[in-house]
């Protein structure tokens, strides 16, 4: 059974350099309502702020499942 709210996460980076520069999140709320927000890091110094911004957004949906692909 699918939830009322579902989160779809995409992380882009250069894993062998330990750099993750883009965190994209689609929030599906209801059958038709979808919103997208990206959290971008221009360089490794901004990566922590991008992670923090993503985590703040995720805390708004504590019961929602998070779907993602890849090894991140």
Protein Blocks (a to p, Z undefined) as FASTA:
>chain_A
ZZfbdcdddddddfknopafbdcddddedjklccddddddfbfklmmmmmmmmmmmmmmm
mmbccddedjZZ
